[in-house]
Amino acid sequence: MSGIAGIHETEQHDLVSQMLERIDHRGSSTQEIWRGSDAVFGSIGIEALDMMVNPVETPSGERVIVWDGHLINAPELRETLSLHDLSGDSNAEIVLHLYEEQGSRALGNLEGEFAFAILDGSRLLLARDRLGIRPLYYGFYRGALCFASEIKAISEIVASVHEFPPGCFFISDQGIYPYRPYQPASIRLNSAQESADRLGDLLEQAIKDCIPEHVGIGVWLSGGVDSSVVAALANLVCDELHTFSTGVKDAPDLAYAEQVAEHLGSRHFTRVYDQEEALEVLDRVIFHLESFDAPLVRSSIGNYLVAELAAKHVPFVLSGEGGDELFAGYAYQKDCESDVELTLSVQNAIAALHNTALQRVDRSAAAHATRVGLPFLDPRVVRFALAIPSRWKIRGPQDIEKWPLRKALADDLPSEVIWRGKSKFWEGSGTTDLIASYAESEISDSSFNNERELGDGSVLISKEELLYYRMFRKHFGEKVPIEEVGRTKHI
């Protein structure tokens, strides 16, 4: 992921440069800063992947865009332009000219993942994709709106940090508005088997459309269903596939991942860690993650380490994030008593992604200047998954979750992997008790009782979470309201 930052005020070139310095891990290139009469924009990218100039301005200099994102429908959008010739293949240039021709209504036609800002004269526009795959935060410095890709870029500058909501755009003299959310694809599915057959083809196309050319491609491979499916499909379209796994010694995920890698013939790399190593990276994990939620931090330790491992070999990785949310992959969802209840549960899980699992994925990759592709969250896959009746997602004699997904790749992966039961990443990687046991020994009962209530009605769930909360506040002070931090509702 790239890093962007800016301020709606013209005399703050140095301030934007400082913002970018705080997130320089998000890229390997030098800062690019544009200063106009009403704003300063800046970006940092990954040299192996970013060939475009960013920020991009119109020839007249009247409008400029700073961009972090990837559009799957860029060729189609390009064809709709009637008044502009493009100088290259930049998504940013396409979006800027679309805005010039269509105004804010163009935003609803963007298919993919993005966070960007446009300066139109003195007017500032901010926008973020529907699911919140690309991060965006904002706050105010002496009345001027600041924005950036991560909290840490602005937490020492603004009075209070806020997450920019997914699926919305903001115009400085008009306010903030949602654009049309994802809705089920207008298709007819005659059977659960048909849903599985069509799903495999969609996922393969999503992988083709998100991977860059001429660079090494990897997969964060946990050995679970989602990452194994992504690896199997990526293996069909990549010349050479790299797979990466992490966990404690004898963690179940490691054995499953080895089995998948051997089955596919990928170049496989494994990082085994222990409690001492987990504690050693914990402070860095929380600094990059920007959260203290216990399950999220726990899973981020392994994610951070596997991202570090992958970054030594490839600049781009694929992740299976989103499979659980789209296809009812959580144990608690088996307790739903009706199709309607399960459908709403799936919808709620998708809505919670932006500041929980997607935040973990983004920050783990960005911490090591790596970009990550999420084929499950391709808009075409999302709409198709929403069109699959919920009763087909948990089915079979044992009520197996994610049935269409498993069935779609049942012939391409070992049966013990594709029909494996759900295991949370931090469980499968063996991280469950590593930090919890340490926190129990380091934090007294009285300290926990005195500190667990946060003053706004929020309550820390364990000594482990209190340990994380202390580190979080050390890095970000009191400028991040608790309600801006994503919290896991089901554990």
C-alpha positions as CSV (number, residue, x, y, z in Angstrom):
1,M,0.0,0.0,0.0
2,S,1.2,3.5,-0.7
3,G,1.1,6.3,1.8
4,I,-0.6,9.6,1.3
5,A,-0.9,12.8,3.5
6,G,-2.1,16.4,3.1
7,I,-3.4,19.5,4.7
8,H,-6.1,21.9,3.4
9,E,-3.8,24.9,3.9
10,T,-1.0,26.2,1.8
11,E,1.9,27.1,4.1
12,Q,2.5,23.7,5.6
13,H,5.0,22.0,3.3
14,D,7.2,21.0,6.2
15,L,4.2,19.6,8.1
16,V,3.2,17.3,5.3
17,S,6.8,16.2,4.9
18,Q,6.8,15.3,8.7
19,M,3.6,13.3,8.2
20,L,5.2,11.3,5.4
21,E,8.3,10.7,7.5
22,R,6.1,9.0,10.1
23,I,4.7,6.6,7.6
24,D,7.8,6.2,5.4
25,H,7.7,2.4,6.0
26,R,4.7,2.3,3.6
27,G,7.0,2.9,0.6
28,S,10.6,2.6,-0.6
29,S,10.6,5.7,-2.8
30,T,11.3,9.3,-1.9
31,Q,8.6,11.7,-0.9
32,E,6.6,13.4,-3.6
33,I,5.1,16.7,-2.4
34,W,2.8,19.1,-4.3
35,R,2.1,22.6,-2.9
36,G,-0.7,24.7,-4.3
37,S,-2.5,27.9,-3.3
38,D,-5.0,26.1,-1.1
39,A,-3.4,22.8,0.0
40,V,-0.3,20.6,0.3
41,F,-0.4,17.0,-0.8
42,G,2.2,14.3,-0.5
43,S,2.8,10.6,-1.2
44,I,5.3,7.8,-0.8
45,G,5.2,4.6,-2.9
46,I,6.9,1.3,-3.6
47,E,9.5,1.7,-6.3
48,A,9.0,-1.8,-7.8
49,L,5.3,-1.3,-8.1
50,D,4.6,2.4,-8.5
51,M,5.5,3.8,-12.0
52,M,3.2,6.8,-11.9
53,V,3.7,10.3,-10.7
54,N,1.7,11.0,-7.5
55,P,0.3,13.6,-6.8
56,V,-1.1,14.2,-10.3
57,E,-2.3,17.7,-11.5
58,T,-4.1,18.9,-14.5
59,P,-2.1,20.9,-17.1
60,S,-3.7,24.1,-15.8
61,G,-2.8,23.2,-12.2
62,E,-6.3,24.0,-11.1
63,R,-7.0,20.5,-9.9
64,V,-4.7,17.8,-8.3
65,I,-5.2,14.3,-6.9
66,V,-3.1,12.3,-4.4
67,W,-3.9,8.6,-4.7
68,D,-3.6,5.3,-2.9
69,G,-5.5,2.5,-4.7
70,H,-6.1,0.0,-7.4
71,L,-9.1,0.0,-9.8
72,I,-10.3,-3.2,-11.5
73,N,-12.4,-1.2,-14.0
74,A,-9.8,1.4,-15.1
75,P,-10.0,0.4,-18.8
76,E,-13.8,0.8,-18.8
77,L,-13.6,4.1,-17.0
78,R,-10.9,5.3,-19.5
79,E,-13.4,4.7,-22.3
80,T,-16.0,6.9,-20.7
81,L,-13.7,10.0,-20.8
82,S,-14.8,12.2,-23.6
83,L,-12.9,15.4,-23.0
84,H,-9.5,14.2,-22.0
85,D,-6.5,12.3,-23.4
86,L,-4.5,10.3,-20.9
87,S,-0.7,10.5,-20.7
88,G,-0.4,7.0,-19.3
89,D,-2.1,4.2,-17.4
90,S,-2.3,5.9,-14.0
91,N,-5.5,5.2,-12.0
92,A,-5.0,8.6,-10.4
93,E,-5.1,10.4,-13.7
94,I,-8.3,8.5,-14.8
95,V,-10.1,9.4,-11.6
96,L,-9.0,13.1,-11.7
97,H,-10.3,13.5,-15.3
98,L,-13.5,11.5,-14.4
99,Y,-14.1,14.0,-11.6
100,E,-13.5,16.9,-14.0
101,E,-16.1,15.6,-16.4
102,Q,-18.7,14.1,-14.1
103,G,-18.2,15.7,-10.7
104,S,-18.7,13.7,-7.5
105,R,-21.2,11.3,-9.1
106,A,-18.1,9.7,-10.8
107,L,-17.2,8.2,-7.4
108,G,-19.9,5.7,-7.4
109,N,-18.5,4.2,-10.6
110,L,-15.0,3.4,-9.1
111,E,-14.6,-0.4,-8.7
112,G,-11.7,-1.4,-6.4
113,E,-9.9,-0.2,-3.4
114,F,-8.8,3.4,-2.8
115,A,-8.3,6.3,-0.6
116,F,-7.6,9.7,-2.2
117,A,-7.9,13.5,-2.1
118,I,-8.6,16.0,-4.8
119,L,-8.1,19.7,-4.6
120,D,-10.6,21.5,-7.0
121,G,-9.7,25.2,-6.8
122,S,-10.1,25.9,-3.1
123,R,-12.4,22.9,-2.5
124,L,-11.1,19.7,-0.9
125,L,-12.6,16.2,-1.7
126,L,-11.7,13.0,0.2
127,A,-13.0,9.5,-0.7
128,R,-12.5,5.9,0.5
129,D,-13.6,2.6,-1.0
130,R,-16.8,0.8,0.1
131,L,-15.1,-1.8,2.4
132,G,-12.3,0.4,3.7
133,I,-9.5,-1.7,2.3
134,R,-7.3,1.3,1.9
135,P,-7.0,3.3,5.2
136,L,-7.7,7.0,5.7
137,Y,-7.7,9.2,8.8
138,Y,-8.3,12.9,9.4
139,G,-8.2,15.6,12.0
140,F,-7.7,19.4,12.3
141,Y,-4.6,21.5,12.8
142,R,-5.4,25.1,13.7
143,G,-8.7,24.7,11.9
144,A,-7.2,23.2,8.7
145,L,-8.2,19.6,7.8
146,C,-5.3,17.1,7.7
147,F,-5.5,13.6,6.3
148,A,-3.2,10.6,6.1
149,S,-3.0,6.9,5.6
150,E,-2.2,6.1,9.2
151,I,-3.0,7.5,12.6
152,K,0.7,8.0,13.5
153,A,1.1,10.5,10.7
154,I,-1.2,13.0,12.3
155,S,-1.6,12.0,16.0
156,E,1.1,14.4,17.1
157,I,-0.4,17.2,15.0
158,V,-4.2,17.3,15.3
159,A,-6.4,17.8,18.3
160,S,-8.2,14.4,17.7
161,V,-7.8,11.6,15.2
162,H,-10.8,10.2,13.3
163,E,-11.2,7.3,10.9
164,F,-12.7,8.4,7.6
165,P,-15.7,6.2,7.1
166,P,-15.7,3.5,4.3
167,G,-17.9,4.0,1.3
168,C,-18.1,7.8,1.7
169,F,-16.9,11.0,0.1
170,F,-16.4,14.4,1.7
171,I,-16.5,17.8,0.0
172,S,-15.2,20.6,2.1
173,D,-18.0,23.1,1.5
174,Q,-20.8,20.6,1.4
175,G,-20.2,17.8,3.9
176,I,-19.8,14.0,3.9
177,Y,-22.0,11.6,2.0
178,P,-22.2,7.8,1.3
179,Y,-22.2,6.4,-2.2
180,R,-24.1,3.3,-3.2
181,P,-23.0,0.3,-1.2
182,Y,-22.4,-3.2,-2.5
183,Q,-25.6,-5.0,-3.4
184,P,-26.1,-8.7,-4.5
185,A,-25.3,-9.4,-8.2
186,S,-28.4,-9.6,-10.4
187,I,-27.9,-13.3,-11.2
188,R,-30.0,-16.5,-10.9
189,L,-28.3,-19.4,-9.1
190,N,-30.1,-22.7,-9.5
191,S,-28.2,-24.7,-6.9
192,A,-25.4,-24.6,-4.3
193,Q,-23.2,-26.5,-6.7
194,E,-23.7,-23.9,-9.4
195,S,-22.6,-21.2,-6.9
196,A,-19.4,-23.1,-6.2
197,D,-18.7,-23.7,-9.9
198,R,-19.0,-20.0,-10.8
199,L,-17.2,-18.8,-7.7
200,G,-13.9,-20.5,-8.7
201,D,-13.8,-18.8,-12.0
202,L,-14.6,-15.4,-10.4
203,L,-11.8,-15.8,-7.9
204,E,-9.3,-16.8,-10.5
205,Q,-10.1,-13.7,-12.5
206,A,-9.9,-11.5,-9.4
207,I,-6.3,-12.8,-8.8
208,K,-5.4,-12.1,-12.4
209,D,-6.6,-8.6,-12.2
210,C,-4.9,-7.7,-8.9
211,I,-1.4,-9.0,-9.4
212,P,1.2,-6.7,-11.0
213,E,3.4,-7.7,-13.9
214,H,7.1,-8.4,-13.8
215,V,7.5,-8.9,-10.0
216,G,7.6,-11.9,-7.7
217,I,4.3,-12.9,-6.3
218,G,3.7,-14.5,-2.9
219,V,0.9,-15.7,-0.7
220,W,0.6,-15.5,3.1
221,L,-0.3,-19.2,3.5
222,S,-1.8,-20.1,6.9
223,G,-2.9,-23.6,5.7
224,G,-6.5,-22.6,6.3
225,V,-9.2,-22.8,3.6
226,D,-9.1,-19.2,2.5
227,S,-5.3,-18.8,2.0
228,S,-5.0,-22.3,0.5
229,V,-7.7,-21.5,-2.1
230,V,-5.9,-18.2,-3.0
231,A,-2.6,-20.1,-3.3
232,A,-4.1,-22.8,-5.5
233,L,-5.6,-20.3,-7.9
234,A,-2.5,-18.0,-7.9
235,N,-0.5,-21.1,-8.8
236,L,-2.5,-21.3,-12.1
237,V,-1.6,-17.7,-13.2
238,C,1.9,-17.1,-11.7
239,D,5.1,-18.3,-13.3
240,E,6.6,-19.0,-9.9
241,L,4.7,-18.8,-6.7
242,H,6.2,-18.1,-3.3
243,T,4.3,-19.1,-0.1
244,F,5.0,-17.9,3.4
245,S,3.9,-19.3,6.8
246,T,4.5,-18.5,10.4
247,G,3.7,-19.9,13.8
248,V,5.1,-21.4,17.0
249,K,6.8,-24.8,17.0
250,D,4.3,-27.6,16.2
251,A,1.5,-25.1,15.5
252,P,-1.2,-26.9,13.4
253,D,-1.1,-24.2,10.7
254,L,2.5,-24.9,9.8
255,A,1.8,-28.6,9.0
256,Y,-1.2,-27.7,6.8
257,A,0.7,-24.9,5.0
258,E,3.6,-27.3,4.3
259,Q,1.2,-29.8,2.9
260,V,-0.4,-27.2,0.6
261,A,2.9,-25.8,-0.5
262,E,4.2,-29.3,-1.4
263,H,0.9,-30.1,-3.3
264,L,1.3,-26.9,-5.3
265,G,5.0,-27.0,-5.8
266,S,5.5,-23.5,-4.5
267,R,8.7,-22.1,-3.1
268,H,7.8,-22.2,0.6
269,F,9.3,-20.3,3.5
270,T,8.5,-20.7,7.2
271,R,9.2,-18.6,10.2
272,V,8.9,-20.3,13.6
273,Y,8.8,-18.1,16.7
274,D,8.5,-18.4,20.4
275,Q,7.2,-16.3,23.3
276,E,10.4,-14.4,23.6
277,E,10.3,-13.4,20.0
278,A,6.6,-12.5,20.2
279,L,7.3,-10.2,23.1
280,E,10.2,-8.7,21.3
281,V,8.1,-7.5,18.4
282,L,4.9,-6.7,20.4
283,D,5.6,-3.0,20.8
284,R,6.4,-2.6,17.1
285,V,3.3,-4.6,16.2
286,I,1.1,-2.3,18.2
287,F,2.8,0.8,16.8
288,H,2.2,-0.3,13.3
289,L,-1.3,-1.9,13.9
290,E,-2.7,1.2,15.8
291,S,-5.0,-0.9,17.9
292,F,-5.2,-2.5,21.3
293,D,-8.0,-5.0,20.6
294,A,-6.8,-8.3,22.1
295,P,-7.8,-10.8,19.4
296,L,-6.6,-8.3,16.7
297,V,-3.2,-7.8,18.3
298,R,-2.8,-11.5,18.9
299,S,-3.3,-12.3,15.2
300,S,-1.2,-9.4,14.1
301,I,1.9,-10.8,15.8
302,G,2.0,-13.7,13.3
303,N,0.8,-11.5,10.5
304,Y,3.6,-9.0,11.1
305,L,6.2,-11.8,11.2
306,V,5.0,-13.5,8.0
307,A,4.9,-10.1,6.3
308,E,8.5,-9.5,7.4
309,L,9.5,-12.9,6.0
310,A,7.7,-12.3,2.7
311,A,9.2,-8.9,2.2
312,K,12.6,-10.4,1.9
313,H,11.6,-12.2,-1.2
314,V,8.7,-10.4,-3.0
315,P,7.2,-6.9,-3.1
316,F,3.6,-8.2,-3.6
317,V,1.6,-10.8,-1.7
318,L,-1.9,-12.2,-1.8
319,S,-4.0,-12.7,1.3
320,G,-7.2,-14.8,1.9
321,E,-8.7,-12.1,4.0
322,G,-12.5,-11.7,3.5
323,G,-13.3,-15.4,2.9
324,D,-14.8,-15.9,6.4
325,E,-16.8,-12.7,6.2
326,L,-18.3,-13.4,2.8
327,F,-19.1,-17.1,3.3
328,A,-20.1,-17.4,6.9
329,G,-16.9,-18.8,8.2
330,Y,-17.2,-18.1,11.9
331,A,-18.3,-20.7,14.5
332,Y,-20.8,-18.3,16.1
333,Q,-22.7,-18.1,12.9
334,K,-23.7,-21.7,13.1
335,D,-25.9,-20.6,16.0
336,C,-28.1,-18.4,13.8
337,E,-31.6,-19.8,13.9
338,S,-32.8,-18.7,10.5
339,D,-31.5,-17.7,7.0
340,V,-32.4,-14.1,7.7
341,E,-30.4,-14.0,10.9
342,L,-27.4,-15.6,9.1
343,T,-27.7,-13.1,6.2
344,L,-27.6,-10.2,8.6
345,S,-24.7,-11.8,10.5
346,V,-22.7,-12.0,7.2
347,Q,-23.5,-8.4,6.4
348,N,-22.4,-7.2,9.9
349,A,-19.1,-9.2,9.6
350,I,-18.3,-7.5,6.3
351,A,-19.1,-4.1,7.7
352,A,-16.7,-4.7,10.6
353,L,-13.7,-5.5,8.4
354,H,-12.4,-2.0,7.8
355,N,-10.9,-1.3,11.3
356,T,-10.3,-4.9,12.4
357,A,-9.0,-7.6,9.9
358,L,-8.3,-5.2,7.1
359,Q,-6.4,-2.9,9.4
360,R,-4.2,-5.8,10.4
361,V,-3.6,-6.8,6.8
362,D,-2.8,-3.3,5.7
363,R,-0.5,-2.4,8.6
364,S,1.4,-5.7,8.5
365,A,2.1,-5.3,4.8
366,A,2.8,-1.6,5.0
367,A,5.2,-2.1,7.9
368,H,7.5,-3.8,5.5
369,A,6.8,-1.8,2.3
370,T,4.9,-4.6,0.8
371,R,1.7,-4.4,-1.2
372,V,-1.1,-7.0,-0.6
373,G,-3.9,-8.1,-2.9
374,L,-7.3,-9.3,-1.6
375,P,-9.1,-11.3,-4.3
376,F,-12.0,-12.2,-2.0
377,L,-12.8,-8.5,-1.7
378,D,-12.8,-7.9,-5.4
379,P,-16.1,-6.1,-6.1
380,R,-17.3,-8.8,-8.4
381,V,-16.6,-11.5,-5.9
382,V,-18.3,-9.5,-3.1
383,R,-21.5,-9.0,-5.1
384,F,-21.5,-12.6,-6.2
385,A,-21.1,-13.8,-2.6
386,L,-23.9,-11.6,-1.4
387,A,-26.2,-13.2,-4.1
388,I,-25.5,-16.7,-2.7
389,P,-28.4,-17.7,-0.4
390,S,-27.1,-17.9,3.2
391,R,-28.5,-21.5,3.6
392,W,-25.9,-22.6,1.0
393,K,-23.0,-21.2,2.9
394,I,-23.4,-23.5,5.9
395,R,-24.5,-26.9,4.7
396,G,-23.8,-30.6,4.6
397,P,-24.3,-33.3,7.3
398,Q,-22.0,-31.5,9.7
399,D,-23.1,-27.9,8.8
400,I,-19.7,-27.1,7.3
401,E,-19.1,-23.4,6.9
402,K,-18.0,-21.8,3.6
403,W,-19.4,-24.7,1.6
404,P,-19.4,-23.0,-1.8
405,L,-15.8,-21.9,-1.4
406,R,-14.6,-25.3,-0.3
407,K,-16.6,-27.1,-3.0
408,A,-15.2,-24.7,-5.7
409,L,-11.6,-25.9,-5.0
410,A,-12.3,-29.4,-3.7
411,D,-10.5,-31.0,-6.7
412,D,-7.4,-28.7,-6.4
413,L,-6.3,-29.1,-2.8
414,P,-5.8,-32.0,-0.4
415,S,-9.2,-33.0,1.1
416,E,-7.9,-32.7,4.7
417,V,-7.1,-29.0,3.9
418,I,-10.2,-28.0,1.9
419,W,-12.6,-29.6,4.4
420,R,-10.6,-28.5,7.5
421,G,-12.5,-26.9,10.3
422,K,-12.3,-23.2,11.0
423,S,-9.4,-22.1,13.2
424,K,-8.7,-18.4,13.9
425,F,-5.3,-17.3,12.7
426,W,-3.9,-16.7,16.2
427,E,-5.2,-20.2,17.2
428,G,-3.8,-22.0,14.2
429,S,-0.5,-20.3,14.4
430,G,-0.2,-21.2,18.1
431,T,-0.2,-17.6,19.5
432,T,-3.2,-18.1,21.8
433,D,-1.5,-18.2,25.1
434,L,1.9,-16.6,24.4
435,I,1.1,-13.1,25.5
436,A,-1.8,-13.9,27.7
437,S,0.3,-15.9,30.1
438,Y,3.0,-13.1,30.2
439,A,0.3,-10.5,31.0
440,E,-1.1,-12.6,33.8
441,S,2.3,-12.7,35.5
442,E,3.1,-9.0,34.9
443,I,-0.2,-7.2,35.7
444,S,-1.7,-7.6,39.2
445,D,-5.4,-8.1,39.8
446,S,-5.6,-4.7,41.5
447,S,-4.0,-2.9,38.6
448,F,-6.3,-4.6,36.2
449,N,-9.4,-3.7,38.2
450,N,-8.2,-0.1,38.5
451,E,-7.4,0.4,34.9
452,R,-9.8,-1.8,32.9
453,E,-12.6,0.8,32.8
454,L,-11.7,3.4,30.2
455,G,-14.1,6.2,31.2
456,D,-16.3,6.2,28.2
457,G,-18.2,3.0,29.1
458,S,-15.6,0.8,27.4
459,V,-14.1,-2.0,29.4
460,L,-10.9,-3.9,28.7
461,I,-11.6,-7.7,28.5
462,S,-8.4,-9.1,30.0
463,K,-4.9,-8.3,31.5
464,E,-3.6,-9.1,28.0
465,E,-5.7,-6.3,26.5
466,L,-4.6,-3.9,29.3
467,L,-1.0,-4.7,28.3
468,Y,-1.8,-3.8,24.7
469,Y,-3.7,-0.7,25.8
470,R,-0.8,0.7,27.8
471,M,1.5,0.3,24.7
472,F,-1.1,1.9,22.5
473,R,-1.4,5.0,24.6
474,K,2.3,5.3,24.9
475,H,2.5,5.6,21.1
476,F,-0.6,7.6,20.4
477,G,-1.5,9.5,23.6
478,E,-5.0,10.5,24.2
479,K,-5.8,11.9,20.7
480,V,-7.4,8.7,19.4
481,P,-10.9,8.3,20.9
482,I,-11.7,4.8,22.0
483,E,-14.7,4.7,19.6
484,E,-12.3,5.1,16.7
485,V,-10.5,1.8,17.6
486,G,-12.1,-1.3,16.1
487,R,-13.1,-4.0,18.7
488,T,-13.8,-7.6,18.0
489,K,-17.4,-8.5,18.9
490,H,-17.1,-12.3,18.6
491,I,-14.1,-14.2,20.0
